[in-house]
Amino acid sequence: MLKSDSTLQTENGPIIEDGDIEAEISFLSSDELYNNVKPYRMRYQPEDTNIPRTNIILERQKVKIHNMRNQIDQISYDICGFSIMQMASQMVYEDFSDPDKIKNIHLREICESVQNMMKASSVHVLAYEVKSSIFQAGIF
């Protein structure tokens, strides 16, 4: 759907320029509660029913998300603190729902790619988590 200001409207928001989009993202609210108490979320129901499972208060903000695919050569770890790399993989789309393939193939590929890009002597995955959906995981 083309809007009057020539931006393309997509399901996730308007495409602004070069594939950039606007979307609403949830952020931790700047509530006074957090001046004295750290935000928390328990993955289990506490035995004491007077303790809430979470004290997280979210607020939605409209954010411009930049498509960095056409700026890869301008982004470096030394300047930005992160980097983007092209990475070949033996994995196909369906493989990403298989925890064994993620553990045995994808994590190895990531370590090898990061090690090569950073010219590191070794790279180790300390922890990872496979989620099929953020909604299923109970985040929202």
PLY file of the C-alpha trace (Angstrom):
ply
format ascii 1.0
element vertex 140
property float x
property float y
property float z
element edge 139
property int vertex1
property int vertex2
end_header
0.00 0.00 0.00
1.59 3.30 -1.10
0.96 6.25 1.18
0.70 9.82 -0.07
4.25 10.66 1.05
5.59 7.84 -1.19
6.50 5.46 1.63
5.54 1.85 1.17
3.31 0.47 3.94
4.11 -3.12 4.98
2.62 -5.45 7.57
5.43 -4.49 10.01
5.30 -0.75 9.37
6.20 1.73 6.67
9.39 1.29 4.68
11.04 4.69 4.94
14.18 4.65 2.82
16.45 1.94 1.45
14.50 -0.75 3.30
14.33 1.08 6.65
11.09 0.54 8.55
9.22 2.09 11.45
7.97 -0.33 14.08
6.71 -0.28 17.64
9.13 -1.92 20.08
8.61 -2.62 23.77
11.12 -1.04 26.17
11.43 -1.18 29.92
9.46 1.74 31.35
11.31 4.49 33.22
9.26 3.78 36.32
10.35 5.04 39.76
10.10 1.44 40.98
13.41 0.70 39.26
15.25 3.34 41.32
15.24 0.88 44.23
14.28 -2.50 42.77
15.85 -4.31 39.84
13.50 -5.49 37.09
12.93 -9.24 37.22
10.95 -12.02 35.58
10.76 -15.53 37.02
10.38 -18.49 34.72
8.37 -20.32 37.36
5.42 -19.52 39.58
6.73 -18.63 43.06
5.34 -20.59 45.99
4.54 -17.33 47.77
1.56 -16.07 45.78
2.14 -12.54 47.13
5.26 -12.26 44.99
4.43 -11.34 41.39
6.09 -13.42 38.70
7.46 -10.20 37.18
7.75 -6.53 38.00
8.55 -5.54 34.44
6.55 -2.62 33.08
6.89 -2.22 29.33
6.09 0.77 27.17
5.88 0.74 23.40
7.83 3.27 21.35
7.82 3.86 17.62
11.38 3.35 16.36
13.04 3.72 12.98
14.91 0.50 12.21
17.69 0.92 9.66
18.41 -1.70 7.03
22.16 -2.17 7.39
22.55 -4.67 4.54
23.67 -1.96 2.13
26.10 -0.45 4.69
28.10 -3.55 5.61
31.38 -2.06 4.37
30.88 1.03 6.61
30.40 -0.95 9.84
33.44 -2.27 11.68
33.91 -3.80 15.09
36.69 -1.34 15.97
34.47 1.70 15.34
30.94 0.48 16.16
31.57 -2.23 18.75
29.79 -4.75 16.54
30.17 -6.08 13.04
28.11 -7.71 10.33
29.41 -10.70 8.46
28.21 -12.83 5.62
28.13 -16.44 6.74
27.66 -19.57 4.69
25.75 -22.38 6.37
24.90 -26.00 5.79
21.59 -25.27 7.53
18.38 -24.83 5.58
15.35 -22.96 6.92
13.67 -26.07 8.36
16.86 -27.03 10.27
16.50 -24.05 12.62
13.61 -25.80 14.38
15.86 -28.78 15.21
17.76 -28.16 18.49
20.30 -30.91 17.68
21.20 -29.36 14.33
21.47 -25.93 15.94
23.81 -27.32 18.60
25.92 -29.56 16.36
26.03 -27.59 13.11
24.95 -23.96 13.50
26.88 -23.15 16.69
30.04 -24.66 15.20
29.56 -22.58 12.03
29.07 -19.41 14.07
32.20 -20.05 16.15
34.30 -20.75 13.05
32.99 -17.63 11.26
33.55 -15.34 14.27
37.00 -16.83 14.85
37.98 -16.16 11.22
36.51 -12.66 11.15
38.08 -11.60 14.48
41.32 -13.51 13.81
40.84 -15.04 17.27
42.77 -18.04 18.57
39.51 -19.59 19.78
35.79 -18.85 20.18
33.50 -20.59 22.65
29.73 -20.47 23.13
29.12 -20.00 26.83
25.34 -20.29 26.67
22.54 -20.30 24.15
18.80 -20.74 24.13
16.52 -21.92 21.35
13.08 -20.33 21.29
10.47 -21.08 18.70
8.54 -17.89 19.51
8.94 -14.98 21.90
5.22 -15.24 22.60
5.48 -18.95 23.40
8.41 -18.22 25.74
6.19 -15.94 27.80
8.12 -12.72 27.28
5.06 -10.76 26.15
0 1
1 2
2 3
3 4
4 5
5 6
6 7
7 8
8 9
9 10
10 11
11 12
12 13
13 14
14 15
15 16
16 17
17 18
18 19
19 20
20 21
21 22
22 23
23 24
24 25
25 26
26 27
27 28
28 29
29 30
30 31
31 32
32 33
33 34
34 35
35 36
36 37
37 38
38 39
39 40
40 41
41 42
42 43
43 44
44 45
45 46
46 47
47 48
48 49
49 50
50 51
51 52
52 53
53 54
54 55
55 56
56 57
57 58
58 59
59 60
60 61
61 62
62 63
63 64
64 65
65 66
66 67
67 68
68 69
69 70
70 71
71 72
72 73
73 74
74 75
75 76
76 77
77 78
78 79
79 80
80 81
81 82
82 83
83 84
84 85
85 86
86 87
87 88
88 89
89 90
90 91
91 92
92 93
93 94
94 95
95 96
96 97
97 98
98 99
99 100
100 101
101 102
102 103
103 104
104 105
105 106
106 107
107 108
108 109
109 110
110 111
111 112
112 113
113 114
114 115
115 116
116 117
117 118
118 119
119 120
120 121
121 122
122 123
123 124
124 125
125 126
126 127
127 128
128 129
129 130
130 131
131 132
132 133
133 134
134 135
135 136
136 137
137 138
138 139
